[in-house]
Amino acid sequence: MTIDDYSDLQSPDSAYSGPQSPGSLYAGKTSKAPAKAAPPRYKTPKKGEVTILTSFVWKPAITEATEVQYLLNHQWHPWYADYVEITKVNATSVPGDFVSLLTMIVAYKPKSIKRLNFFTHANKKLIGITGTLDSSGVYFTTYIDEKELNEIVKKGVSFAVNSVNYTLDDVRKRFTDDGMFVLYGCDVAFDPTTLLTALKDVFQAKVVGFKDKMVFCPPSQTAGATTFNRKGEKTGIMKTGFACKKDSTLNWRSLISDPNAVTIPK
C-alpha cells in the first residue's frame, strides 16, 4: 500500500506534550571582559538570507522503516532531517538555546540580514529551540516564551563569542532596515499575536509567523519500506480541507503570503 496524503498530520494541540523542563531567563546574562584578540571576521549571507534549523530528534532513535510506519499510522512528526530536505540547508551548527541563536546571528556583518528563516516546532505559547519526538508527540527541551522575550527587551542580554562581547543592540544591527524574521512553526501567530510581537520587540525587525499549524508532506511511502523517502518533500499551512497533493509547495519561502501568515511590522 502506497500513501501520499498526510493532511491530518501534526495535530496543533495534542501533538505537543509540553516542555520537558522549565525555560530559563536569559535577561541580564553577562560575560567577562574580552581579552585582546584579532578582529572578528563576519560572514556575508548569500542574497541577504540566513536559514537556521533547530535540533528536534527522535528519542529513542528510530530506523527509517519505523519512521515509515509512524508516517503511515499518523504518528509521525517532522524533525531536523525534514528541515534539511525542505530548505536544502545542511546546518553546520544548531542553536542550543535562545542565546546561542543570538550568537549565530551576530556571526554576520551588520546590516547584512534581509531575511532570517527559523525552522522549529512551536505552539501558541512557546517557541522551541531543541527537543525530542516519539510516536506520541513532540517535547520541548529548551524554548523561549513571551515572558522571557519581554524580559530580554526590558533588561537586555550580553554574551561573548570568541572573547568578543555582544549585546542585544549588536544582534539588532545585523538586520537591514527592512529585514524580517520568519518563524516556520505551528500556531505562533494564533490570536492574540503577543508572542510574535514580543519577538519583534527583541529583534526590532519585521516578524512573520503562522496562525495555524505547518504541515510537512513527504513523498509517497510504501508500507513495509525500509527507507524513508524525503526527496521533494513539501510543506504548507493548514486550512479547512487541506490536502498535501493540492495545498503543499516546494516554494516554502512563498508561505509568508499564505492567508494564515501574520506579519508584525517593525
QUIQUI-V306847 format. One line per field, one symbol per residue. ss: DSSP state (a for helix, b for strand, c for the rest). A space follows every 50 residues. Layout:
# QUIQUI-V306847
ss=???
This chain:
# QUIQUI-V306847
ss=cbbccccccccccccbccccccccccccccccccccccccccbccaaabb bbbcbbbbcccccaaaaaaaaacccccccaaaaaaaaccccccccccaaa aaaaaccbccccbbbbbbbccbcccbbbbbbbbbccbbbbbbbbbaaaaa aaaaaccbbbbccbbbbaaaaaccbbbbbbbbbbcccccccccaaaaaaa aaaccbbbbbcccbbbbcccbbcccccccccccbbbbccccccaaaacbc caaaaaacccbbbbcc
